[in-house]
Structures are given as structure tokens and as C-alpha cells.
Amino acid sequence: MPPVLNRKKFLTYLGTGTVALAAASTGLDGLVKSAEAKTPFHYPEYKRPKKGPLKFQPIEPTTKDDLVLPKGYKYEVIAAYGDKINQKGDTFGYNNDFTLFFPYEDEKDRGLLWVNHEYISDLFVFGQTIKGGYSSEQIKTMLYNQGGSIIEVVKDRNGWKMDTESKYARRVTGLTPFALTGPAKGSKAVNGAEIVQGTFANCSGGKTLWNTVLSCEENYESTSKSANLDETHYGWVIEVDPFDPAYQVRKHTALGRFNHENTCMGLSKDNRVVVYMGDDKRDACVYKFISKNKYNQKDGKKNSKLLEEGTLYVANFGEGRWVALTIEAVQKAAKGNAELLKKFQTQADVVVNCHEAAILLGGTPTDRPEDLEISPFDGSIFIAHTNNSNHGNFHGHITRFFEKDNDHGSMEFQFAIFAAGGIQSGFSAPDNLLFDEDGNLWTVTDISSGSVNTKIWEPFGNNGLFVIPTEGKNEGEAFQFASAPVQAELTGPCFTPDEKALFLSIQHPGEETDDLANPTSKWPHRSGDKMPRPAVVAITGFK
């Protein structure tokens, strides 16, 4: 009988490639000794984790209507829905999600913070539930309060705050003109559009190697329908330069159109840009894009052109390989099906109808792949599979991908379940991911506001923020750092470079409210405020 392949040996074999992993199952002791002599995944470009102990005393689950933190930590509300963000009078949008901090080069305690705005609540935005369609003014309000905010933040003796006199602070909304790039630009698949109106349903995102924001359009269907907008113009990855208002905001169609959660960007060994992405819906796929041309750091923001041409791939988990989503492959697979052949005539049709093409070519349906992040310490890719009630996966799990030869440009991979949600682990429905300097993985949870504190989710209390070591004796074990207000979701965690502060979004507190006079939450409990407000906070107390 072959030897049991334990976790330590599994990781070691991966350092010698997937062929070695397969051979290991035959019990070749010589290979084991050879593999164990190598330290996997320690290329010069990767950081070394400090591997320090947890810096906090974990909290217990709670149902308190507040952002609950460990002893010694505190939070400050930086911006909440409706707050003025600049002298022009722009206001902070609704249901903030992903955050990304851009520090000033010469001032570490000052910088720009990009914040996504995902969707609105009729009750809290209009004061009533809209029935029978929105008026033109209501549509403008709905679109304005989605997209993104660029705010300037600064730390003074009293803590972090927003600087409303910033020359950079501005909004990017559902009303902002965007340029399309890539294969769908001007194509029949997007009804000939080269410029489209706005961005909305902005969930999570990522940072480019050239210091711009990639923000992701997720559940775009309802807003585009309500606003009578062309649905093919949404469901893309957008790019914005926070420091340059003149930078043409754009949507990169080569990255595919689907319910994008986030992006994470790396480089292949031959220096091509690689972007990993997940499609956040049940039975949807994991993707990566590899640029045709190579990255050149000296080119700065000109590298954005790399996202306009390349190959989009979908993951086939059963075969451990990446499948290219090309028009040639799709037409071959659709041979004999007149309806599909009519639908897929160009590469533009492939990227616009990405999920259908992916399933046709053997992409594996998975359990809501939300956030993906590349470990800065070993190059492995972590994927938050939030849950999938279609298949009884009610608590979700975190998957860890290992590309062959640790090359993000590889066409083969192995994977493991890094951590599984449930009462045995203390968390349910993992969502956004973040690494700290000690090699720990931080994850927020996304139990729906209609399920939180009920039935099988009752033991978890409100949604939370958890820290999971990625190696050592506590590897894969979750420790709770924060608990969200009532019916809220914690989203978009982002550290300052020195990890002395953590920016975090509190989204949809009191979401189940049906009577404005009796909201289920009043967070952030500001004086004179009678309704809950989504907000972004700065958490301090880190040593």
C-alpha cells in the first residue's frame, strides 16, 4: 500500500513539481529524501514571514450592535454614507466594500483610500421601498451611490480621519464614462460600444503592479435592468488611477465578463502579467488571464496595455489544468450545435459570455469563488469558496492552489483544502482575504443577513474577521479578531504598509430593516443619526 501523503510531504513534493507528487504515491523513498532536501517555493522575490505570535487575544462570537475588537484595539469611523468627501460637495457612496490604501511617498501617515460601493438600499437611500420602477432622478441617485470613492486620509494625534480639502478626493460612479479595451471594444457583442456609462455593483478588487486600482463589477444585473442600461457593458474589471483624475478610467474586456469578486496580480516566470479571478455565484468558475506581452517596470502605467491582449483561462479542477478560452476552442466544442455556433462567432462573444464558454470547455463549477490572493511568502494562491447550498456546502472553505513549478504562467496545478468553515473551525462563509507580515491569512465572513444568528449559523454570532496562520502548529486554525454590527458584513480589509492600522468596511448594517422608525441596527451610533450607515473605519492598536 502506498504511504499516506500527509500535509508536510504534500507541500514538499510540490516543490519538485506535479510529476514528483504523482510518483510519491508509489512509495519511492529515494524521491522523498530528494524532495525533503529542497525547500519549496522560496524564490528570491518572495518575502520571509516574521512568524511572530498572534498580536491579540481572540474574541468570542457576539450579537452586539457594534464593531467589537480585542482588548487594546479601537476603531475610528473615517467616512460613512452621505459624508462630504471634498470641497466640490461629492458624498461617500452606499454599501462600501473593497478598500485599497495608497500612501504618499514622503508621508507614510497620509494617503489616498479607494473604496468600492456595491449596491444601495431603497429604504435608507430613498426613505421607502420603490415599487413600479424608478424615476429618472432616482436612477441618477442609485447610480451615483455605487462605483467607488477616492478619499484622502491622514493620521494625526487623535487618530485617522478624512481630509475633505484633498485635491484628489472624488467619485467614480454609475454615471462616469468608461472606455472599453480589449476584444469586446466596439464589437457586435457589446452593441458596438467603445465608451460606456458608469460602473456599479463594485464588490472587491486588486492593485496593479503599476500602482492603479482594479475594481470588480459583480452582481450588476439588477442595477443595469432598473436603469435601463445595456447589460453587456457591465460585469467587467475596471481600472482607475487614484492620483490622476485625467487618467482614462477603463474596463478591460480581455479579463472576461462575469460576476467578478476580485483580482490578484502576479508575474509568470517569463515576466508576463497574470491575473487570478473568481466568479462569485453558485456553480461558477475560477479564472486567470496571462498577458501576451511582458511586464516592464520602467514602463509604469503604460503597462496597462498588457491587460488588453492575452489569453483567458478557466480552471479544470478534475484534471488540474488551465483551459484556454479561445474562439477556436469554443467553436470546436460547439460543433454541430447551430445555436451555440451562432452565439460564439468572435473572441468578443467568448469574453462577453464567459461563464457559458468556460462550462462548455470543461471549467469546473465551484462553490462561489470569491476573493483570491497570492501569498507573498510562497506564491501559492488562496481562494475563498464562500458556500454553495446547491451541494450542501453551507459553511464554505478556503482552497490553496499550487501552480506547477511555482510558475503563475503554468498550465498545471494541484490544490488542497486549506481550511473549512463550520462549528469545528469557528467561522462560516469566508470572503475577502488578506496576508499580514507574520504569514497569517485574514478573512472576513459573509453569512447572509437573513441567515446570520439563525439555524445552523447561530453559533457564529454576527459576521466577523478571523486570522488563520498558514504554517506552524496553528496552521489552518481560525482566531476571531472582530465582530460586525447587527446584520452587517465586514469587507475589504487593508493594512497600512507598516501594519499599524487596518482599514475595514462595515457594509449593510441593519439590512433586514423594514421600518425606518425601528431599524434593526443604528451603527455607527453617531449623535443625531436615526439610521444605520455603511462606513469605512481605521482600526488601531497594532504593536
RAVEN-V967024 format. One record per residue. N is the residue number from 1. RES is the residue in one letter. SS is DSSP state (2 for helix, 1 for strand, 0 for the rest). PHI is phi in whole degrees, 0 to 359 (999 if undefined). NEAR is the number of other ideal C-beta (glycine too) atoms within 12 Angstrom. Layout:
n: (N/N)
res: (RES/RES)
ss: (SS/SS)
phi: (PHI/PHI)
near: (NEAR/NEAR)
//
This chain:
n: (1/2/3/4/5/6/7/8/9/10/11/12/13/14/15/16/17/18/19/20/21/22/23/24/25/26/27/28/29/30/31/32/33/34/35/36/37/38/39/40/41/42/43/44/45/46/47/48/49/50/51/52/53/54/55/56/57/58/59/60/61/62/63/64/65/66/67/68/69/70/71/72/73/74/75/76/77/78/79/80/81/82/83/84/85/86/87/88/89/90/91/92/93/94/95/96/97/98/99/100/101/102/103/104/105/106/107/108/109/110/111/112/113/114/115/116/117/118/119/120/121/122/123/124/125/126/127/128/129/130/131/132/133/134/135/136/137/138/139/140/141/142/143/144/145/146/147/148/149/150/151/152/153/154/155/156/157/158/159/160/161/162/163/164/165/166/167/168/169/170/171/172/173/174/175/176/177/178/179/180/181/182/183/184/185/186/187/188/189/190/191/192/193/194/195/196/197/198/199/200/201/202/203/204/205/206/207/208/209/210/211/212/213/214/215/216/217/218/219/220/221/222/223/224/225/226/227/228/229/230/231/232/233/234/235/236/237/238/239/240/241/242/243/244/245/246/247/248/249/250/251/252/253/254/255/256/257/258/259/260/261/262/263/264/265/266/267/268/269/270/271/272/273/274/275/276/277/278/279/280/281/282/283/284/285/286/287/288/289/290/291/292/293/294/295/296/297/298/299/300/301/302/303/304/305/306/307/308/309/310/311/312/313/314/315/316/317/318/319/320/321/322/323/324/325/326/327/328/329/330/331/332/333/334/335/336/337/338/339/340/341/342/343/344/345/346/347/348/349/350/351/352/353/354/355/356/357/358/359/360/361/362/363/364/365/366/367/368/369/370/371/372/373/374/375/376/377/378/379/380/381/382/383/384/385/386/387/388/389/390/391/392/393/394/395/396/397/398/399/400/401/402/403/404/405/406/407/408/409/410/411/412/413/414/415/416/417/418/419/420/421/422/423/424/425/426/427/428/429/430/431/432/433/434/435/436/437/438/439/440/441/442/443/444/445/446/447/448/449/450/451/452/453/454/455/456/457/458/459/460/461/462/463/464/465/466/467/468/469/470/471/472/473/474/475/476/477/478/479/480/481/482/483/484/485/486/487/488/489/490/491/492/493/494/495/496/497/498/499/500/501/502/503/504/505/506/507/508/509/510/511/512/513/514/515/516/517/518/519/520/521/522/523/524/525/526/527/528/529/530/531/532/533/534/535/536/537/538/539/540/541/542/543)
res: (M/P/P/V/L/N/R/K/K/F/L/T/Y/L/G/T/G/T/V/A/L/A/A/A/S/T/G/L/D/G/L/V/K/S/A/E/A/K/T/P/F/H/Y/P/E/Y/K/R/P/K/K/G/P/L/K/F/Q/P/I/E/P/T/T/K/D/D/L/V/L/P/K/G/Y/K/Y/E/V/I/A/A/Y/G/D/K/I/N/Q/K/G/D/T/F/G/Y/N/N/D/F/T/L/F/F/P/Y/E/D/E/K/D/R/G/L/L/W/V/N/H/E/Y/I/S/D/L/F/V/F/G/Q/T/I/K/G/G/Y/S/S/E/Q/I/K/T/M/L/Y/N/Q/G/G/S/I/I/E/V/V/K/D/R/N/G/W/K/M/D/T/E/S/K/Y/A/R/R/V/T/G/L/T/P/F/A/L/T/G/P/A/K/G/S/K/A/V/N/G/A/E/I/V/Q/G/T/F/A/N/C/S/G/G/K/T/L/W/N/T/V/L/S/C/E/E/N/Y/E/S/T/S/K/S/A/N/L/D/E/T/H/Y/G/W/V/I/E/V/D/P/F/D/P/A/Y/Q/V/R/K/H/T/A/L/G/R/F/N/H/E/N/T/C/M/G/L/S/K/D/N/R/V/V/V/Y/M/G/D/D/K/R/D/A/C/V/Y/K/F/I/S/K/N/K/Y/N/Q/K/D/G/K/K/N/S/K/L/L/E/E/G/T/L/Y/V/A/N/F/G/E/G/R/W/V/A/L/T/I/E/A/V/Q/K/A/A/K/G/N/A/E/L/L/K/K/F/Q/T/Q/A/D/V/V/V/N/C/H/E/A/A/I/L/L/G/G/T/P/T/D/R/P/E/D/L/E/I/S/P/F/D/G/S/I/F/I/A/H/T/N/N/S/N/H/G/N/F/H/G/H/I/T/R/F/F/E/K/D/N/D/H/G/S/M/E/F/Q/F/A/I/F/A/A/G/G/I/Q/S/G/F/S/A/P/D/N/L/L/F/D/E/D/G/N/L/W/T/V/T/D/I/S/S/G/S/V/N/T/K/I/W/E/P/F/G/N/N/G/L/F/V/I/P/T/E/G/K/N/E/G/E/A/F/Q/F/A/S/A/P/V/Q/A/E/L/T/G/P/C/F/T/P/D/E/K/A/L/F/L/S/I/Q/H/P/G/E/E/T/D/D/L/A/N/P/T/S/K/W/P/H/R/S/G/D/K/M/P/R/P/A/V/V/A/I/T/G/F/K)
ss: (0/0/0/0/0/0/2/2/2/2/2/2/2/2/0/0/0/2/2/2/2/2/2/2/0/0/0/0/2/2/2/2/2/2/2/2/0/0/0/0/0/0/0/0/0/0/0/0/0/0/0/0/0/0/0/0/0/0/0/0/0/0/0/0/0/0/0/1/1/0/0/0/0/1/1/1/1/1/1/1/0/0/0/1/0/0/0/0/0/0/1/0/0/0/0/1/1/1/1/1/1/1/1/1/0/0/1/1/1/1/1/1/1/1/1/1/1/0/0/0/0/2/2/2/2/2/0/0/0/0/0/0/0/0/0/2/2/2/2/2/2/2/2/2/0/0/1/1/1/1/1/1/1/1/1/1/0/0/1/1/1/1/0/0/0/0/0/0/0/1/1/1/0/0/0/0/1/1/1/1/1/0/0/0/0/0/0/2/2/2/0/0/0/0/1/1/1/0/0/0/0/1/1/1/1/1/1/0/0/0/0/0/1/1/1/1/1/0/0/0/2/2/2/2/2/2/0/0/0/0/2/2/2/0/0/0/1/1/1/1/0/0/0/0/0/0/0/0/0/1/1/1/2/2/2/0/0/0/0/1/1/1/1/1/1/1/1/0/0/0/0/1/1/1/1/1/1/1/1/0/0/1/1/1/0/1/1/1/1/1/1/1/1/1/0/0/2/2/2/2/2/2/2/2/2/2/2/2/0/1/1/1/1/1/1/1/0/0/0/0/1/1/1/1/0/0/2/2/2/2/2/2/2/0/0/0/0/2/2/2/2/2/2/0/0/0/2/2/2/2/2/2/0/2/2/2/2/2/2/2/0/0/0/0/0/1/1/0/1/1/1/1/1/1/0/0/0/0/0/0/1/1/1/1/1/0/0/1/2/2/2/0/1/0/0/0/1/1/1/1/1/1/1/2/2/2/0/0/0/0/0/1/1/1/1/1/1/1/1/1/0/1/0/0/0/0/1/0/0/1/1/1/1/1/1/0/0/0/0/1/1/1/1/1/1/0/0/0/0/0/0/0/0/0/2/2/2/2/2/2/0/0/0/1/1/1/1/1/1/0/0/0/0/0/0/0/0/1/1/1/1/1/1/0/0/0/0/0/1/1/1/1/1/1/1/0/0/0/0/0/1/1/1/1/1/1/1/0/0/0/0/0/0/0/0/2/2/2/0/0/0/0/0/0/0/0/0/0/0/0/0/0/0/0/1/1/1/1/1/1/0/0/0)
phi: (999/298/292/291/269/284/300/296/291/303/294/293/299/299/293/254/102/291/295/296/297/294/295/299/292/271/82/279/299/298/294/301/295/294/293/291/282/259/263/290/65/248/279/304/284/270/284/253/294/289/58/283/289/304/265/211/267/306/264/263/303/211/248/295/274/198/274/267/233/294/303/97/245/217/231/233/285/275/206/233/312/92/292/289/250/206/288/292/104/299/240/293/285/262/43/296/231/309/236/214/263/242/290/293/298/254/208/292/263/216/182/258/240/275/227/285/233/271/200/248/246/307/299/273/271/254/83/197/277/278/235/87/102/268/284/298/291/294/296/299/296/300/289/296/274/245/102/205/243/250/239/261/238/213/256/239/296/263/121/274/208/269/258/280/267/301/278/262/301/192/247/238/228/289/251/282/291/237/269/275/236/83/296/274/304/70/275/297/296/245/58/78/288/244/239/234/271/73/225/204/60/281/265/245/182/190/242/278/291/252/71/239/266/249/247/245/272/257/274/275/298/291/293/297/291/296/268/57/251/292/298/289/273/227/98/249/263/257/232/222/255/301/274/226/299/276/295/293/294/214/241/267/287/295/274/89/246/196/277/296/267/208/228/224/245/217/235/283/293/261/74/264/285/238/238/266/211/236/256/279/205/298/59/242/249/252/232/214/244/238/292/290/258/263/283/230/305/294/282/54/289/296/297/304/300/296/275/262/215/169/240/263/236/240/276/256/294/294/251/62/215/264/251/288/264/249/297/297/292/294/295/295/291/268/307/93/253/299/295/292/296/289/288/251/246/221/296/300/295/293/289/289/251/297/299/297/295/297/295/301/266/101/299/273/293/233/262/53/289/263/287/238/219/271/295/286/257/218/82/289/247/258/234/274/266/293/175/195/293/299/236/76/266/278/248/73/197/246/262/239/264/234/288/303/58/53/248/295/269/292/260/232/207/239/210/218/274/284/207/246/288/145/293/288/251/89/227/218/65/296/228/296/237/202/258/250/293/271/87/276/260/261/221/265/244/227/287/301/296/281/253/303/66/231/47/286/263/301/297/274/65/291/303/215/236/236/243/233/301/262/200/92/293/257/305/82/264/263/235/279/258/214/233/278/298/300/60/263/237/271/218/60/297/208/277/289/305/274/57/268/216/235/275/209/266/251/255/42/299/67/297/274/300/238/223/303/285/223/294/284/218/236/297/269/58/277/304/82/267/257/229/288/225/303/204/252/237/246/258/233/121/288/266)
near: (6/14/17/12/24/13/18/18/27/30/32/27/35/39/32/32/29/28/20/30/32/20/22/33/20/18/15/21/15/14/26/27/15/18/28/21/13/20/17/31/32/18/22/8/19/22/21/18/23/17/20/18/17/28/26/28/17/27/29/20/29/24/26/24/26/27/42/33/32/27/13/15/28/23/34/30/35/40/44/36/39/28/30/22/37/26/15/16/15/31/28/40/47/49/47/51/53/50/51/45/42/33/28/23/12/8/18/19/25/26/38/40/45/48/55/51/54/45/37/40/36/25/25/35/33/22/17/16/18/21/10/9/14/25/14/13/12/24/29/22/28/39/38/34/40/51/49/54/54/45/46/36/44/31/29/15/8/11/22/34/27/38/29/26/16/30/17/33/36/36/39/42/38/40/26/31/21/38/29/42/34/39/36/40/33/20/27/19/32/34/19/17/29/21/21/38/28/38/49/50/47/55/51/52/49/47/30/43/33/27/29/36/46/45/51/53/53/47/29/40/22/23/38/31/19/30/33/16/32/24/28/31/39/43/44/50/54/54/46/48/31/40/27/23/22/11/27/23/39/37/48/46/47/42/52/49/48/43/36/50/51/48/45/44/40/39/31/33/21/18/23/30/42/43/45/49/51/49/47/45/29/25/24/36/45/46/50/46/44/38/36/22/22/24/33/19/16/11/18/19/27/19/27/38/26/35/44/29/26/36/35/49/40/43/43/27/28/14/19/26/25/38/33/30/45/27/31/19/25/37/26/18/26/26/14/10/16/11/10/24/19/14/23/33/20/27/33/32/33/42/45/43/33/42/35/29/42/41/26/30/35/24/39/30/27/41/38/41/51/49/49/46/44/39/37/28/30/31/39/39/46/45/51/49/49/44/38/25/20/15/16/13/26/28/35/41/38/44/38/38/41/37/39/30/27/37/28/39/33/31/25/28/39/36/34/30/27/37/37/30/40/25/18/16/30/31/48/44/43/50/49/49/48/43/35/38/23/29/30/41/45/45/48/48/48/45/39/26/30/15/26/39/29/19/15/20/32/16/25/38/32/46/47/50/48/43/40/42/29/36/27/19/10/22/22/31/25/39/30/36/43/45/40/52/43/33/35/51/47/50/49/50/44/45/28/32/19/18/27/25/37/41/45/48/57/52/49/43/46/39/38/24/28/17/16/21/12/15/28/30/38/27/38/31/25/18/7/8/22/19/31/40/39/49/47/50/47/42/39/27/23/26/14)
//
